[in-house]
């Protein structure tokens, strides 16, 4: 019988029910053997076969991820991507009238100053470094003492006008001014709300402000200012369980409370009896260091407006709160340009924890308690 005849008989047998069953078993067996063989190959042989052989006379190029180049910020002592770590400080005036709350962008600032502007109403100056904020505000006007502080950083200064003496001081000191009266809609916009006065509706964007600074030929990557000293956080086992700081600026609407969180070694901010949250992120504002600085101030008038003259140059009493503890201190600043520094009772400069610092500037005799 020829091979051709045998093949025909084989095919006919496969068409029978028994033949189909046998064929299916054979095919399944082949698949199982193939899968098992592939698994064994990958598990025991592939890595060995593909592993490069390195001898003393040969080298193999290995592709690795390029590490992010980081640098420590002079502003807050935190490590950031190098291109952002030491950008020129950007100071923005932010109001604190109850109708302006909650504010936008304060949670992105590296440093915040708070003190009374007038009428018992406090105002913030937020200083931005490595982090940007697409919306900051409401933005309000300048005062002379804030100008003194921004000069410590050679900072860009964003505000909506100001008292005549503040505007004169900005010009006198050569502050890198980003007044809304000058730049208008290039970096500022209003967001009117029903029942809200127009002065509570101005906002800005740090990136837009930096673009204006760049167009003005100002350096956006460096700033000539003196950095404070930083240390490492206290170990968790030596931190106290709690600490609460209360600052009475004027009335219950401006009472500030900072509550210490041992686990994260931060202070959480409340105001007027409620958590102080950011308008955009919804996050409660926090700080690693709270500096209470006591100053002399005298009432004055600026045109038809009441105002304060604040002694920012000289020295006086201060309290530093960090790691859940209080440090009695002395502040010193010898000129507009000099950085205010803080010293303990031995005359040693006090080092801060890396991270956000809030300056709470109060008049001598103000009621500040810590427990």
Buried (B, 14 or more C-beta within 10 A) or exposed (E): EEEEEEEEEEEEEEEEEEBEEEEEEEEEEEEEEEEEEEEEEEEEEEEEEEEEEEEEEEEEEEEEEEEEEEBBBBBBBBEBEEEBBBBBBBBBBBBBBEEBBBBBBBBBBBBBBBBBBBEEBBBBBBBBBBBBBBBBBBBBBBBBBBBBBBBBBBBBBBBBBBBEBBBEBBEEBEBBBBBBEEBEEBBBBBEEEEEEEEBBBBBBBBEBBBBBBEEEEBEBEEBEBEEBEBEEBBEEEEBEEEBEBBBBBEEEBBBBBBBBBBEEBBBBBBBBEEBBBBBBBEEBBBBBBBBBBBBEBEEEEBEEEEBBBBBBBEBBEBBBBBBBBBBEBBBBBEEBBBBBBBBBEEEEEBBBBBBBBBBBBBBEEBEBEBE
